[in-house]
């Protein structure tokens, strides 16, 4: 893309501001590990919520959303459930409060709260740390591929995609190393403001240059419908016929069945709690369990509306103005090419640089959060625990600098070896989370699930996640829908191993279980432990909020969906549907206000 000097200048100024803000936090962050990795638990919940949303606002994922909305229309609003995005509702309603009550620094350290310090707990701790580091490396490889690809398209200099990725990751790593969580949070807020402004700019451009009639003429019957039956019933013949091949390749023609499987998987993964990444770290950084819940509720509000303004804006501009280019490209059409075309064709000089800075911010925000989370596990859960346990605060902060660099180097190395963004995405969504789900569901809700069962479930799950994609590569099962095909197999292996080992080995120490139950206060199958705790402390009030939490989740998922649909309906000019969604958003918000927010407690 050809850029004017003013646009290049804006991008350079943005990078200088981010670097300066990041380095400005270094003095505060370097006091101790709590300050470095959790910001000293002093950052307000709404700032952490914006930073968390910023970390999820990655441009690679955004372009995937563009593809799903472009091809599948309004039904594409459901497809992010494959990650699943509604895990934020489970966190908002109860899980983030449970997690924050542990008062720990990482998910690895949390394991000792649940299982104690015995040999099984040590193995469980090691398994979650390995999982955390493997997932961090996977996300860094994902960021590497996405960052390089889009920088090569959007920036004017003649560098390869890999060179761009290394340069931008290097710049981001510098301010993350010295500023820790505070640096990440401050820069994430700046980047979020930029990304939101860029999204609004694209939305305004889309609404100025398109109309409802032009959009309807560009799409097939059913594209504008949110409802669906057992089959997708979306035929692009007469419009962009090559997209029919895309639908067949994705394996989502039986959309009703796919939706049910996606919902089932999403509920299980969400009930397991946050994965040990930057999302968990932000929860642990809050000042109280109540603020942890409020932070996760705020994430949905500040993330989905502006992000889908950008997504829907790019989609309608692509449908209306780039149909001929898409037809000419045939099966090689790449929806990611729409964005640079939109920017170069519709944005004036100056605004181009601003929007590109916002898109770079989307890359750097996700990447910086991932580095900080990975280094926290390497230092706090490996180096401090197993190598040098009695060093001073400064020593561990310096070790954090080194570990941040090492994590990035390994992530870049895997990025060079990765074939594509989609390869990493499928493995993260299907394989790795399939291995994580079963033991991490059981740990919250079943007292008899022990540390050896957790270790066995995690180990078998990670092994299956690494091996099964290689076994199924090529056969029909893998071709039809990789994430949905492999996930239940990995989940089943991990669940069977977890339960069998737990039942065949003694339960964990009773005192550890009682302490965990009193401190975290989960609901679930805790009857024997609850009975003993109440015998020792008759004043203890057990958590009896299961049904209230389930109602809030049932209300919260549609509430979150309305935040997705309202900006889409706005951009495509379906104002009747938009106002219905606004009404539903208001109604569900009122229910959540009375049944969730008003009843939050630490």
C-alpha positions in Angstrom: 0.0 0.0 0.0 1.3 3.5 -0.9 1.4 5.8 2.1 1.9 9.6 2.2 4.5 11.1 4.5 1.8 12.3 7.0 0.4 8.7 7.4 3.9 7.3 7.9 4.5 10.0 10.5 1.4 9.1 12.4 2.4 5.5 12.6 5.9 6.4 13.8 4.4 8.8 16.4 2.1 6.0 17.7 5.0 3.6 18.1 7.0 6.3 20.0 4.1 7.1 22.3 3.5 3.4 23.1 7.2 2.8 23.8 7.4 5.9 26.1 4.3 5.0 28.0 5.6 1.4 28.5 9.0 2.5 29.7 7.4 5.1 32.1 5.9 2.2 34.1 9.3 0.4 34.6 10.1 2.0 38.0 6.8 1.0 39.6 6.7 -2.4 38.0 10.2 -3.4 39.1 9.5 -3.3 42.9 8.6 -7.0 43.2 6.9 -9.9 41.3 3.4 -8.8 42.4 4.0 -5.3 41.0 5.6 -6.7 37.8 3.0 -9.4 37.0 -0.2 -8.2 38.7 0.3 -4.4 38.9 0.3 -4.7 42.7 -3.5 -5.5 42.6 -4.1 -1.7 42.5 -5.4 -1.2 39.0 -9.2 -0.3 38.9 -11.5 -3.0 37.4 -12.7 -0.9 34.5 -9.1 -0.2 33.4 -8.3 -3.9 33.5 -11.6 -4.6 31.6 -10.5 -2.2 28.8 -7.0 -3.7 28.8 -8.5 -7.3 28.7 -10.8 -6.3 25.8 -7.8 -4.7 24.0 -5.9 -8.0 24.4 -8.8 -9.9 22.7 -9.1 -7.3 19.9 -6.4 -9.0 17.8 -6.6 -8.2 14.1 -6.0 -11.8 13.0 -9.1 -12.9 14.8 -11.0 -9.8 13.5 -10.2 -10.8 10.0 -11.5 -14.3 10.7 -14.7 -12.6 11.9 -14.8 -10.7 8.6 -14.6 -14.0 6.7 -17.4 -15.6 8.7 -19.8 -12.6 8.4 -19.0 -12.2 4.7 -19.7 -15.9 3.9 -22.4 -16.8 6.4 -24.2 -13.5 6.9 -26.0 -12.9 10.2 -25.5 -16.6 11.1 -21.8 -15.8 11.3 -22.6 -14.0 14.6 -22.9 -17.4 16.2 -19.6 -18.8 14.9 -17.3 -17.1 17.5 -19.0 -19.4 20.0 -16.5 -22.1 18.7 -13.8 -20.4 20.8 -16.2 -19.8 22.9 -16.7 -16.1 23.3 -19.4 -16.5 25.9 -16.9 -17.8 28.4 -16.8 -14.2 29.5 -20.4 -14.7 30.8 -19.4 -17.6 33.0 -16.5 -15.6 34.3 -18.7 -12.6 34.9 -21.4 -14.6 36.8 -19.3 -16.6 39.2 -15.9 -18.1 38.0 -13.8 -15.0 38.2 -14.9 -14.3 41.8 -14.0 -17.9 42.7 -10.6 -17.6 41.1 -9.8 -14.2 42.7 -10.6 -15.5 46.2 -7.5 -17.7 45.9 -5.1 -14.6 46.2 -2.4 -16.1 44.0 -0.3 -14.8 41.1 -0.7 -17.5 38.4 -2.9 -20.4 37.5 0.0 -22.7 38.4 0.1 -21.3 41.9 -3.7 -21.7 42.2 -3.3 -25.5 41.8 -1.7 -25.6 45.3 -4.8 -23.9 46.7 -6.9 -26.7 45.3 -4.7 -29.7 45.8 -2.1 -28.8 48.5 1.6 -29.5 48.4 1.8 -33.3 48.1 3.5 -35.3 45.3 0.3 -35.3 43.2 -0.1 -31.6 43.7 3.5 -31.0 42.5 2.8 -33.0 39.4 -0.5 -31.2 38.8 1.3 -27.9 39.2 3.9 -28.9 36.7 1.2 -30.0 34.2 -0.6 -26.7 34.3 2.6 -24.7 33.9 3.6 -26.9 30.9 0.1 -26.3 29.4 0.4 -22.6 30.0 3.7 -22.3 28.4 2.7 -24.5 25.4 -0.5 -22.4 24.9 1.5 -19.1 25.2 4.0 -20.4 22.5 1.0 -21.4 20.3 -0.5 -17.9 20.7 2.8 -16.2 20.0 3.2 -18.3 16.8 -0.4 -17.3 15.9 0.5 -13.6 16.5 3.7 -14.0 14.5 1.9 -15.3 11.4 -0.9 -12.8 11.7 1.3 -9.8 12.4 3.7 -10.5 9.5 1.0 -11.1 7.0 -1.0 -8.0 7.7 2.0 -5.7 8.2 3.2 -6.8 4.7 -0.1 -5.8 3.2 -0.7 -2.6 5.1 2.8 -1.0 5.6 4.7 0.5 2.7 8.2 -0.8 3.2 9.5 -3.7 1.1 10.0 -6.2 3.9 9.0 -9.8 4.0 6.1 -10.9 6.3 8.6 -12.6 8.7 10.8 -9.5 8.9 7.8 -7.3 9.7 6.8 -9.8 12.4 10.2 -9.9 14.0 10.5 -6.1 14.0 7.1 -5.4 15.5 7.4 -8.2 18.1 10.8 -6.8 19.0 9.4 -3.3 19.6 6.6 -4.6 21.7 8.8 -6.9 23.7 11.0 -4.0 24.8 8.3 -2.1 26.6 6.7 -5.2 28.0 10.0 -6.4 29.5 10.7 -3.3 31.5 7.1 -2.3 32.4 5.5 -5.6 33.2 1.7 -5.7 33.8 1.4 -1.9 34.4 3.1 -1.3 31.1 0.9 -3.8 29.3 -2.2 -2.2 30.9 -1.4 1.4 30.1 -0.4 0.7 26.5 -3.5 -1.6 26.1 -5.8 1.3 27.1 -4.1 3.6 24.6 -4.3 1.0 21.9 -8.0 0.3 22.7 -8.8 4.0 22.2 -7.0 3.9 18.8 -8.7 0.6 17.8 -12.1 1.9 18.7 -11.6 5.2 16.8 -10.4 3.2 13.8 -13.5 1.0 14.0 -15.8 4.0 14.1 -14.0 5.5 11.1 -14.5 2.3 9.0 -18.2 2.1 10.1 -18.8 5.7 9.1 -17.2 5.1 5.8 -19.3 2.0 5.2 -22.5 3.8 6.0 -21.7 6.8 3.8 -20.9 4.7 0.8 -23.4 1.9 0.9 -27.2 1.6 1.3 -29.6 -1.2 2.3 -30.7 -1.9 -1.3 -27.1 -2.3 -2.5 -26.3 -4.7 0.3 -29.5 -6.8 -0.3 -28.6 -7.1 -4.0 -25.1 -8.3 -3.2 -26.1 -11.2 -1.0 -28.0 -14.5 -1.5 -31.4 -15.3 0.1 -30.9 -16.2 3.8 -27.8 -14.1 4.3 -29.7 -11.4 6.2 -31.5 -14.0 8.4 -30.3 -14.8 11.9 -32.5 -17.9 12.1 -31.5 -21.3 10.7 -32.8 -24.9 10.5 -30.9 -28.2 10.3 -29.2 -27.0 7.2 -27.6 -23.7 6.3 -29.6 -23.1 3.1 -27.3 -20.5 1.8 -26.5 -20.6 -1.9 -24.1 -18.0 -3.4 -24.8 -19.1 -7.0 -25.5 -16.0 -9.1 -23.5 -13.9 -6.7 -20.0 -15.2 -5.7 -20.2 -18.9 -6.6 -16.8 -19.7 -5.2 -18.1 -19.1 -1.7 -20.2 -22.3 -2.0 -17.0 -24.2 -2.1 -15.8 -22.4 1.0 -19.0 -23.4 2.9 -18.5 -27.1 1.8 -14.8 -26.9 2.8 -15.7 -25.6 6.2 -18.2 -28.5 6.7 -20.9 -26.3 8.2 -23.8 -27.1 5.9 -25.5 -29.0 8.7 -25.6 -25.8 10.7 -28.2 -27.0 13.2 -26.1 -29.9 14.3 -23.0 -27.8 14.3 -24.7 -25.2 16.4 -25.7 -27.8 19.1 -22.2 -29.3 19.2 -20.6 -25.8 19.4 -22.9 -24.8 22.2 -22.2 -28.1 24.1 -18.5 -27.6 23.7 -18.7 -23.9 24.6 -20.5 -24.6 27.9 -18.0 -27.3 28.9 -15.0 -25.1 28.0 -16.5 -22.1 29.8 -17.3 -24.1 32.9 -13.6 -25.1 33.1 -12.7 -21.5 33.9 -10.1 -19.3 32.2 -7.1 -20.8 30.5 -3.8 -19.9 32.1 -3.2 -16.9 29.9 -3.6 -13.1 30.1 -7.3 -13.4 30.8 -6.6 -15.3 34.0 -3.8 -12.9 34.9 -6.1 -9.9 34.6 -8.6 -11.5 36.9 -5.9 -12.2 39.5 -4.8 -8.5 39.1 -8.1 -7.1 40.3 -8.5 -5.7 43.8 -11.3 -8.0 44.9 -13.5 -10.9 43.8 -16.4 -8.4 43.3 -14.2 -6.3 41.0 -13.1 -9.4 39.1 -16.7 -10.2 38.3 -17.4 -6.6 37.2 -14.2 -6.5 35.1 -15.3 -9.5 33.1 -18.8 -8.1 32.6 -17.3 -4.9 31.3 -15.1 -6.8 28.8 -18.1 -7.8 26.7 -19.5 -4.2 26.7 -16.3 -2.6 25.5 -15.2 -5.3 23.2 -18.0 -6.5 21.0 -19.8 -3.2 19.9 -16.7 -1.4 18.4 -15.2 -4.6 17.1 -18.3 -5.5 15.1 -18.6 -1.9 13.8 -15.2 -2.6 12.1 -16.1 -6.1 11.0 -19.5 -5.2 9.5 -18.1 -2.1 7.9 -15.4 -4.0 6.1 -17.9 -6.7 5.0 -20.5 -4.4 3.5 -17.8 -2.4 1.6 -16.4 -5.7 0.3 -19.8 -7.0 -0.8 -20.8 -3.8 -2.6 -17.6 -2.5 -4.1 -15.2 -5.5 -4.6 -17.5 -8.1 -6.1 -15.7 -8.0 -9.5 -12.3 -8.4 -7.9 -13.6 -11.3 -5.8 -15.1 -13.0 -8.9 -11.8 -12.6 -10.7 -9.9 -14.2 -7.9 -12.3 -17.2 -7.9 -11.4 -19.9 -5.3 -8.2 -18.0 -4.4 -10.3 -15.1 -2.9 -9.0 -14.0 0.5 -11.3 -11.8 2.6 -8.3 -10.4 4.4 -7.4 -8.5 1.2 -10.6 -6.4 1.5 -9.3 -4.4 4.4 -6.3 -2.8 2.6 -8.5 -2.1 -0.4 -11.1 -0.4 1.8 -8.4 1.7 3.5 -6.7 2.8 0.3 -9.9 3.5 -1.6 -12.1 5.2 0.9 -9.9 6.9 3.6 -8.3 10.3 3.1 -4.6 11.1 3.8 -4.0 11.4 7.6 -7.0 9.2 8.5 -5.2 6.3 6.7 -2.2 6.6 9.1 -4.6 6.8 12.1 -6.5 3.7 11.1 -3.3 1.7 10.4 -1.9 2.7 13.8 -5.1 1.3 15.3 -4.7 -1.9 13.4 -1.1 -2.2 14.6 -2.4 -1.5 18.1 -4.6 -4.6 17.8 -1.6 -6.7 17.0 0.7 -5.3 19.7 -2.0 -5.4 22.5 -2.6 -9.1 22.2 1.1 -9.9 21.8 2.1 -7.8 24.8 -0.5 -9.5 27.1 0.7 -12.9 26.0 4.3 -12.2 26.7 3.6 -11.0 30.2 1.4 -14.0 31.0 4.1 -16.5 29.7 6.9 -14.9 31.7 4.8 -15.0 34.9 4.6 -18.8 34.7 8.3 -19.2 33.7 9.5 -17.1 36.7 7.0 -17.7 39.5 6.1 -21.3 38.8 9.4 -22.7 37.5 12.4 -20.6 38.3 11.3 -19.4 41.8 9.8 -22.7 42.8 12.3 -25.2 41.5 15.6 -23.4 40.9 16.1 -20.4 43.2 13.4 -19.9 45.9 15.0 -17.4 48.3 16.3 -14.6 46.0 15.4 -11.0 46.4 12.6 -9.1 44.6 15.1 -7.4 42.2 16.6 -10.7 41.2 13.2 -12.1 40.2 12.3 -9.0 38.3 15.5 -9.3 36.3 14.8 -13.0 35.8 11.4 -11.9 34.4 13.2 -9.7 31.8 15.2 -12.7 30.6 12.2 -15.0 30.6 10.2 -12.6 28.5 12.9 -12.5 25.9 13.2 -16.3 25.9 9.4 -16.8 25.5 9.4 -14.4 22.5 12.3 -16.1 20.9 10.7 -19.6 21.2 7.4 -18.2 20.0 9.0 -16.6 16.9 10.9 -19.9 16.2 7.6 -21.8 16.2 6.1 -19.0 14.1 8.7 -19.6 11.4 7.8 -23.3 11.4 4.0 -22.8 11.3 2.3 -23.2 7.9 -0.5 -20.7 8.4 -2.7 -18.8 10.8 -5.5 -21.3 10.3 -3.2 -24.2 11.3 -2.5 -22.7 14.7 -6.1 -21.5 15.2 -7.5 -25.0 14.6 -5.0 -26.6 17.0 -5.6 -24.0 19.8 -9.4 -24.2 19.5 -9.7 -27.9 19.1 -6.7 -29.8 20.4 -5.2 -27.8 23.2 -8.6 -26.8 24.7 -9.9 -30.3 24.3 -7.2 -31.6 26.6 -7.6 -28.7 29.1 -11.4 -29.0 29.6 -12.2 -32.2 31.5 -9.7 -31.9 34.4 -10.4 -28.2 34.8 -14.2 -28.7 34.9 -13.8 -31.4 37.5 -11.4 -29.4 39.7 -14.2 -26.8 40.5 -17.2 -28.9 41.1 -16.2 -32.4 42.5 -14.5 -32.8 45.8 -13.3 -36.3 45.1 -11.3 -35.2 42.0 -7.7 -35.4 43.2 -4.3 -34.1 42.2 -3.2 -37.3 40.5 -6.4 -37.4 38.5 -5.7 -33.8 37.4 -2.2 -34.6 36.4 -3.3 -37.7 34.5 -6.1 -35.8 32.7 -3.9 -32.9 31.8 -1.0 -35.1 30.6 -3.2 -37.3 28.5 -5.1 -34.3 27.1 -1.9 -32.5 26.1 -0.5 -35.6 24.5 -3.7 -36.3 22.6 -3.8 -32.6 21.4 -0.3 -33.0 20.0 -0.7 -36.5 18.4 -4.3 -36.8 17.2 -4.2 -33.9 14.7 -1.3 -35.7 13.0 -3.2 -39.0 12.9 -6.4 -37.5 11.5 -4.8 -35.2 9.0 -6.2 -36.2 5.6 -9.2 -38.5 6.4 -12.8 -37.3 5.9 -13.2 -36.8 9.7 -10.5 -34.2 9.7 -11.5 -32.6 6.5 -15.1 -32.0 7.4 -14.6 -30.0 10.6 -11.3 -30.3 12.3 -12.1 -28.6 15.6 -15.4 -30.4 16.1 -14.0 -33.8 15.0 -11.0 -33.8 17.3 -12.4 -32.0 20.3 -14.7 -34.7 21.6 -12.1 -37.4 21.2 -9.5 -35.5 23.2 -12.1 -34.5 25.7 -13.2 -38.2 26.2 -9.6 -39.4 26.6 -8.8 -36.7 29.2 -12.1 -37.2 31.1 -11.8 -41.0 31.4 -8.2 -40.8 32.5 -9.1 -38.0 35.1 -12.0 -39.9 36.6 -10.4 -43.3 36.7 -7.2 -42.2 38.3 -9.2 -40.1 40.9 -11.3 -43.1 41.9 -8.4 -45.5 42.0 -6.2 -43.3 44.2 -6.9 -41.8 47.7 -8.5 -38.4 47.9 -6.4 -35.3 48.7 -5.7 -34.2 52.2 -8.9 -33.3 54.0 -7.5 -30.1 55.5 -6.6 -28.9 52.0 -10.1 -29.6 50.7 -11.7 -27.9 53.6 -9.5 -24.8 53.3 -10.2 -24.5 49.6 -13.9 -24.9 50.1 -14.1 -22.2 52.8 -11.9 -19.8 50.9 -13.2 -20.2 47.3 -16.8 -21.2 48.3 -17.8 -23.1 45.1 -21.1 -24.9 44.6 -21.2 -28.4 43.1 -20.6 -31.9 44.4 -18.9 -30.9 47.7 -21.3 -32.6 50.1 -18.9 -34.5 52.4 -16.5 -31.5 52.7 -19.4 -29.0 53.2 -20.7 -31.2 56.0 -17.4 -31.2 57.8 -16.8 -27.5 57.3 -20.2 -26.7 58.8 -19.6 -29.0 61.7 -16.4 -27.2 62.6 -17.9 -23.7 61.8 -21.7 -23.6 62.2 -21.6 -19.9 61.2 -20.2 -20.8 57.7 -22.7 -20.1 54.9 -22.3 -22.4 51.9 -22.7 -21.2 48.4 -26.3 -22.0 47.4 -26.4 -19.8 44.3 -26.3 -22.5 41.7 -29.7 -21.8 40.2 -29.3 -18.1 40.3 -26.0 -18.4 38.5 -27.5 -20.6 35.9 -30.3 -18.1 35.3 -27.8 -15.3 34.9 -25.8 -17.3 32.4 -29.0 -18.1 30.4 -29.7 -14.4 30.4 -26.1 -13.3 29.9 -25.4 -15.2 26.7 -28.3 -13.5 24.8 -27.2 -10.2 26.4 -23.8 -10.6 24.9 -25.2 -11.7 21.5 -27.2 -8.4 21.4 -23.9 -6.5 21.7 -22.7 -8.3 18.6 -26.0 -8.0 16.6 -26.7 -4.3 17.2 -23.7 -2.9 15.3 -24.2 -5.4 12.5 -27.8 -4.4 12.0 -26.8 -0.7 12.2 -24.3 -1.1 9.4 -26.6 -3.1 7.1 -29.5 -0.6 7.8 -31.9 -3.1 9.3 -33.2 -0.6 11.9 -36.2 -2.7 12.9 -34.1 -5.6 13.9 -31.6 -3.3 15.6 -34.2 -1.7 17.8 -35.6 -5.1 18.8 -32.1 -6.0 19.8 -31.7 -2.8 21.7 -34.9 -3.6 23.6 -33.7 -7.1 24.3 -30.4 -5.7 25.5 -32.2 -3.3 27.8 -34.4 -6.1 29.2 -31.5 -8.6 29.8 -29.4 -5.8 31.3 -32.2 -5.0 33.8 -32.4 -8.7 34.8 -28.6 -8.9 35.2 -28.6 -5.7 37.2 -31.1 -7.1 39.7 -30.1 -10.8 39.7 -26.3 -10.4 39.3 -24.8 -7.0 39.9 -26.9 -6.1 42.9 -26.0 -9.4 44.6 -22.2 -9.3 44.0 -20.2 -9.7 47.1 -16.6 -10.4 48.0 
